[in-house]
Amino acid sequence: MLKNPIVGLAVGALMVFAPHAGATADPLPKGFERHKFNGSVRPEVKDGVTRFEIFDRQCSNVDYGDGRGENDCRNGNVRSTIRYMRDMRVGESVEYKFDFRLDPAFAYKGWHNNSANGFYPDGWDSHLRLASWEGPAIHNFIYMLKADTRNGVNFLARQCQKPGDFGKWATFSLKIRWANDESGWVTASCDNKVIYAAEGEATNQAPHCWESNECEPQSNRDPKSFNFILGPVMMGWGNEWKNYDHHTSQFDVVQPDGIGIDVRNVSVTRGVSDYSAEQAVLLKRLQHQLVHLGCKPGNVEGKPDKATRQAALSCRKFESGLPEALNLTTLQAFADAYAKPETASLPSGNAAAGAENGSSKPRTYIKLGEMLAMKTGKDTKVNSNFFGKIKGARKGQNELDFIILGQFDYTDNSFSQLSFLLQDNLSKAEVNAAAKCGYGTIRFPDGTDHLEIVMQRSGNTFSSPPRTDCLIQALGKRPASQVPYLTEGFADLAKSMVSDGGWKKLRHEGLKIFVKRVADGEITVGG
């Protein structure tokens, strides 16, 4: 039994509402059930409104049942949720829609998260999610609707409701075609205004993937089914919270009076379309313009497809440029640009624009994920952490865990200084042995030493330092196994990131440019 004065307050508050709610409780929204990991607060429905409340440390001790011996109380999670009982599957198109209202007294500020740099302003993230869409595996969250007092209610860092409107009803809609290939599309709207849209991508992959987002960027997850969870969950710091600074327990703080959210008009509708009738007419007009200019869209019937997106990007070269992709939010801009009479006289664009098959395939495929980016945007400094899994390598030698450090020069779109830093802690003997081979180390604030590999630039070639064989002999098996991939095989890393689209998610613009140029053979890194 939890012994906490705040818990007593929460139970008392719940008892005030329980008799009234229990006497007139409506059934849950159609197709939903209460989640088995809910804490002591039970979602109830009255007059068509589902009321969710969470209180500090009111968690569930029910084992997750996945063999880890973990539960919400151990990990610091507090939840009051309902789940849709039918999982959607790859190939299905569906709209998830509901109205929500946060209590106007909501006061959770979120937390600063280096992994969220480049996604959220100043890296201010939230542990509080109001809804989630998840695959069946551990750490397989794909999308979340989050809330805090800095960013408001937001989806993929796109604001749905500003903090000043807390207490007002808002409508959220997620329309999606679940797919593990380019047939996928997704559109998120708030109060009928599109805040996020993407087409031609695998929608079973999380666009914002980092550990505290319940996702592992280096893992080859390919879920075929998708669960919808609705209701507040305050995520905790995990069962290893003592290993991190500034945490007094595994729980993130829930305000003393709790957090409440009301939800109504909940629906899950299958067989939906992405484009409205009006948007389909506009797309059809664009497709006919492309045909008139001698370009080849996939169809002329107002249906979005890969060929149309490719043709729109490459048919003509516009001086002012076009958006990076054709989708619902950019359709009008493309249609307007191609409707101008002077467009016909513009030079032809690059036929391969937007395509990623210009670079050759890697010899060894490496699933590489950017774990966090200390520098983002067009900063001239680069400091990004990566973790990777090497396909076909033996266990114990199949992982990469390193940092890219450097100074990026935007005048020639390359690094003026480039280093790779291994995350492995080196022993004193390894530090001394590496030094004899001519390699230095960097000491982290926690007192651990890490190998630095400084690459030498000459034009568009970055040469690995001499005596790498000596270095490999100086290091233990795991750090030694990583050296060849950084000093000789970085092209495989770059080509792997281009082949799976991971390069597009890099949060530093210079690093993104560099990786693509290496993959395309414009820049050589190593031997």
Secondary structure as the mmCIF struct_conf table of DSSP 4:
data_model
#
loop_
_struct_conf.conf_type_id
_struct_conf.id
_struct_conf.beg_label_comp_id
_struct_conf.beg_label_asym_id
_struct_conf.beg_label_seq_id
_struct_conf.end_label_comp_id
_struct_conf.end_label_asym_id
_struct_conf.end_label_seq_id
HELX_RH_AL_P HELX_RH_AL_P1 PRO A 5 THR A 24
HELX_LH_PP_P HELX_LH_PP_P1 ALA A 25 ALA A 25
STRN STRN1 ASP A 26 ASP A 26
HELX_LH_PP_P HELX_LH_PP_P2 PRO A 27 LEU A 28
BEND BEND1 PRO A 29 PRO A 29
TURN_TY1_P TURN_TY1_P1 LYS A 30 GLY A 31
STRN STRN2 PHE A 32 ARG A 34
TURN_TY1_P TURN_TY1_P2 LYS A 36 PHE A 37
BEND BEND2 SER A 40 SER A 40
HELX_LH_PP_P HELX_LH_PP_P3 VAL A 41 PRO A 43
STRN STRN3 GLU A 44 LYS A 46
TURN_TY1_P TURN_TY1_P3 ASP A 47 GLY A 48
STRN STRN4 VAL A 49 ILE A 54
TURN_TY1_P TURN_TY1_P4 ASP A 56 ARG A 57
BEND BEND3 GLY A 65 ARG A 68
HELX_RH_AL_P HELX_RH_AL_P2 ASP A 72 ASN A 75
TURN_TY1_P TURN_TY1_P5 GLY A 76 GLY A 76
STRN STRN5 VAL A 78 ARG A 79
STRN STRN6 ILE A 82 TYR A 84
BEND BEND4 MET A 85 ARG A 86
STRN STRN7 MET A 88 ARG A 89
TURN_TY1_P TURN_TY1_P6 VAL A 90 GLY A 91
STRN STRN8 SER A 93 LEU A 102
TURN_TY1_P TURN_TY1_P7 PRO A 104 ALA A 105
STRN STRN9 TRP A 111 HIS A 112
HELX_RH_3T_P HELX_RH_3T_P1 ASN A 114 ALA A 116
STRN STRN10 ASN A 117 ASN A 117
TURN_TY1_P TURN_TY1_P8 GLY A 118 PHE A 119
STRN STRN11 TYR A 120 TYR A 120
HELX_RH_3T_P HELX_RH_3T_P2 PRO A 121 GLY A 123
STRN STRN12 TRP A 124 ASP A 125
BEND BEND5 HIS A 127 HIS A 127
STRN STRN13 LEU A 128 GLU A 134
BEND BEND6 PRO A 136 ALA A 137
TURN_TY1_P TURN_TY1_P9 ILE A 138 HIS A 139
STRN STRN14 ASN A 140 ASN A 140
STRN STRN15 PHE A 141 ASP A 148
TURN_TY1_P TURN_TY1_P10 THR A 149 ASN A 151
STRN STRN16 GLY A 152 PHE A 155
TURN_TY1_P TURN_TY1_P11 LEU A 156 ALA A 157
STRN STRN17 ARG A 158 GLN A 161
HELX_RH_3T_P HELX_RH_3T_P3 PRO A 163 ASP A 165
TURN_TY1_P TURN_TY1_P12 PHE A 166 GLY A 167
BEND BEND7 LYS A 168 LYS A 168
STRN STRN18 ALA A 170 ARG A 177
BEND BEND8 ASN A 180 ASP A 181
TURN_TY1_P TURN_TY1_P13 GLU A 182 SER A 183
STRN STRN19 TRP A 185 CYS A 190
TURN_TY1_P TURN_TY1_P14 ASP A 191 ASN A 192
STRN STRN20 LYS A 193 GLU A 199
BEND BEND9 GLY A 200 GLU A 201
TURN_TY1_P TURN_TY1_P15 THR A 203 ASN A 204
BEND BEND10 GLN A 205 GLN A 205
BEND BEND11 PRO A 207 HIS A 208
HELX_RH_3T_P HELX_RH_3T_P4 GLU A 211 ASN A 213
TURN_TY1_P TURN_TY1_P16 GLU A 214 GLU A 214
STRN STRN21 CYS A 215 CYS A 215
TURN_TY1_P TURN_TY1_P17 PRO A 217 GLN A 218
BEND BEND12 SER A 219 SER A 219
BEND BEND13 LYS A 224 LYS A 224
STRN STRN22 SER A 225 MET A 234
TURN_TY1_P TURN_TY1_P18 ASN A 239 GLU A 240
HELX_RH_3T_P HELX_RH_3T_P5 TRP A 241 ASN A 243
BEND BEND14 TYR A 244 TYR A 244
TURN_TY1_P TURN_TY1_P19 ASP A 245 HIS A 246
BEND BEND15 THR A 248 PHE A 251
HELX_LH_PP_P HELX_LH_PP_P4 ASP A 252 GLN A 255
TURN_TY1_P TURN_TY1_P20 PRO A 256 ASP A 257
STRN STRN23 ILE A 259 ARG A 270
BEND BEND16 GLY A 271 GLY A 271
BEND BEND17 ASP A 274 TYR A 275
HELX_RH_AL_P HELX_RH_AL_P3 ALA A 277 HIS A 292
TURN_TY1_P TURN_TY1_P21 LEU A 293 GLY A 294
BEND BEND18 GLY A 298 GLY A 298
BEND BEND19 VAL A 300 GLY A 302
HELX_RH_AL_P HELX_RH_AL_P4 LYS A 306 SER A 314
BEND BEND20 CYS A 315 CYS A 315
STRN STRN24 ARG A 316 ARG A 316
TURN_TY1_P TURN_TY1_P22 GLU A 319 SER A 320
BEND BEND21 GLU A 324 ALA A 325
BEND BEND22 ASN A 327 ASN A 327
TURN_TY1_P TURN_TY1_P23 LEU A 328 THR A 330
HELX_RH_AL_P HELX_RH_AL_P5 LEU A 331 ALA A 339
BEND BEND23 LYS A 340 LYS A 340
HELX_RH_3T_P HELX_RH_3T_P6 PRO A 341 SER A 345
BEND BEND24 LEU A 346 LEU A 346
HELX_LH_PP_P HELX_LH_PP_P5 PRO A 347 PRO A 347
STRN STRN25 SER A 348 SER A 348
TURN_TY1_P TURN_TY1_P24 ALA A 351 GLY A 354
BEND BEND25 GLU A 356 GLU A 356
TURN_TY1_P TURN_TY1_P25 ASN A 357 GLY A 358
BEND BEND26 SER A 359 SER A 359
HELX_LH_PP_P HELX_LH_PP_P6 SER A 360 PRO A 362
BEND BEND27 ARG A 363 THR A 364
STRN STRN26 ILE A 366 ALA A 373
BEND BEND28 MET A 374 LYS A 375
STRN STRN27 GLY A 377 GLY A 377
TURN_TY1_P TURN_TY1_P26 LYS A 378 LYS A 378
BEND BEND29 THR A 380 THR A 380
STRN STRN28 LYS A 381 ILE A 390
TURN_TY1_P TURN_TY1_P27 LYS A 391 GLY A 392
HELX_LH_PP_P HELX_LH_PP_P7 ALA A 393 ARG A 394
TURN_TY1_P TURN_TY1_P28 LYS A 395 GLY A 396
BEND BEND30 GLN A 397 ASN A 398
STRN STRN29 GLU A 399 ASP A 409
TURN_TY1_P TURN_TY1_P29 TYR A 410 ASN A 413
STRN STRN30 SER A 414 LEU A 422
BEND BEND31 ASP A 424 ASP A 424
HELX_LH_PP_P HELX_LH_PP_P8 ASN A 425 ASN A 425
STRN STRN31 LEU A 426 LEU A 426
HELX_LH_PP_P HELX_LH_PP_P9 SER A 427 SER A 427
HELX_RH_AL_P HELX_RH_AL_P6 LYS A 428 LYS A 436
TURN_TY1_P TURN_TY1_P30 CYS A 437 GLY A 438
STRN STRN32 THR A 441 ARG A 443
TURN_TY1_P TURN_TY1_P31 PRO A 445 ASP A 446
BEND BEND32 GLY A 447 GLY A 447
STRN STRN33 ASP A 449 SER A 458
TURN_TY1_P TURN_TY1_P32 GLY A 459 ASN A 460
STRN STRN34 THR A 461 SER A 463
HELX_LH_PP_P HELX_LH_PP_P10 SER A 464 PRO A 465
BEND BEND33 PRO A 466 PRO A 466
HELX_RH_AL_P HELX_RH_AL_P7 THR A 468 ALA A 474
BEND BEND34 LEU A 475 LEU A 475
HELX_RH_AL_P HELX_RH_AL_P8 LYS A 477 THR A 487
TURN_TY1_P TURN_TY1_P33 GLU A 488 GLU A 488
HELX_RH_AL_P HELX_RH_AL_P9 PHE A 490 SER A 499
TURN_TY1_P TURN_TY1_P34 ASP A 500 GLY A 501
HELX_RH_3T_P HELX_RH_3T_P7 GLY A 502 LYS A 505
BEND BEND35 ARG A 507 ARG A 507
STRN STRN35 HIS A 508 HIS A 508
HELX_RH_AL_P HELX_RH_AL_P10 GLU A 509 ALA A 519
TURN_TY1_P TURN_TY1_P35 ASP A 520 GLY A 521
BEND BEND36 GLU A 522 ILE A 523
STRN STRN36 THR A 524 VAL A 525
#
